[in-house]
Amino acid sequence: MSNLAELLLYENKLSGSIPTIIEQMANLSKLVLTENKLSGLIPTTIGNLTKVIYLSLMMNKLNGSLPEELGLLKHLSTV
C-alpha cells in the first residue's frame, strides 16, 4: 500500500474509526472518505501523510478537535 497515490472511498457506508494504517500510505496525494459513517477522532497519524494535497472527511460522524498534526501536511491545499 505504500505506493498508493489516491484513496477514494466516498459513499461506501464505512463505519468505525479512521484506521491508523493510513500512516503507512506515505505516497497518498488524495484521501477522500466523504459521506460514510466514520466516527471518533481524526487520528494524529494523519500527519504522516506528508504528500497529501486533497483531504476530504466531511459528512461523517467524526468528533473532537482537528489534530495539530494536520499542520505537518505542507502540500495540503484542499480540506
C-alpha positions, 0 to 999 in steps of 0.5 A: 500500500505504500505506493498508493497515490489516491484513496477514494472511498466516498459513499461506501457506508464505512463505519468505525474509526479512521484506521491508523494504517493510513500512516503507512500510505506515505505516497497518498496525494488524495484521501477522500472518505466523504459521506460514510459513517466514520466516527471518533477522532481524526487520528494524529497519524494523519500527519504522516501523510506528508504528500497529501494535497486533497483531504476530504472527511466531511459528512461523517460522524467524526468528533473532537478537535482537528489534530495539530498534526494536520499542520505537518501536511505542507502540500495540503491545499484542499480540506 
